[in-house]
């Protein structure tokens, strides 16, 4: 979804971007579900692994690893936006400081660890924190929407404001990560129960449908009862809860049919997400050199965009599978650096790494 979404949105001719055209309208709608799904899943998986580590008595190791990974993702997010060629010719600007998905995910993982620590590592309290925080971030979105925070240093303000070009800011996107973390606590506590799976699938369908079709109405009713205008403002531009509903329907589908969807190729793709992200970013947006597919401009017809996207997906996955080991390379060397800094010996065998 990310690969084809970025390819088509970057290269499709504007004359075909008409929401009256049903195929484009459907594509545009589903493209809007990609990021919320990605952020929610990130929160769910990371938190679930953290809770499993707690069960094994390895939570401190997992927390330390999570903090390292969070900062590493933020570092990579900045790195792939540095225009080295421009810098060599003395052309400097601050665009590389904009915040995109990697920085937002990295900071979100660190925030999850902080919340877990503040909750005293008690799962029930942590579960309440994440649910409450996710809801608060979504409801209060009208208060920070469009704010520029110009008095804050740029490197920090870019995390909370899109006024300087940031794509994904920590608010509201951490809200999805927070809801994902909440779901992880539910799964961790109940996944072994006999009828949990059909109950969870049914609940995902119900809540997803409710959020898509009724969340704005519910917010309006809360505004009437409480006489708080914020709920009405939230309802008038209610993309956050609606998209969360879409995510829940995705979860219902994939959880219900998980035994039929575990293709080796799909699982392999899931293990290469960072490599795939970095490679696709370099090819489309021209990381480091400034030369990427974007130089073609928005010139493709719909059929050219569709077949081009399929070819692009194939090429990026192929490169990731067979020629680049971004995840292992970066994490290995980062771990070596940290362990040396701490004065510890580092294992060198492939299995240990």
FENWO-V694454 format. One line per field, one symbol per residue. burial: b if it has 16 or more other C-alpha atoms within 10 Angstrom, else e. A space follows every 10 residues. Layout:
burial = ???
This chain:
burial = eebbbbbbeb bbbeeeeeee eeeeeeebee bebbbbbbbb bbbbbbbbeb bebbeeeebe ebbeebbbbb bbbbebbbbb bbbbeeeeee eeeeebbbbb bbbbbbbbbb bbbebbeebe bebeebbebb bebbbebbbb bbeeeeeebe eeeeeebbbb bbebebebbb bbbbbbbbbb bbbbbbbeee eeeeeebeeb beebbebbbb bbeebbebbb ebbeeeeeeb bbbbbeebbb bbbbbbbbbb bbeebbeeee eeeeeeeebe ebebbbbbbb bbbbbbbbeb bbbeeeebeb ebeebbebbe ebbeebbeeb beeeebbeee eeeebbeeee eeeeeeeeee eee
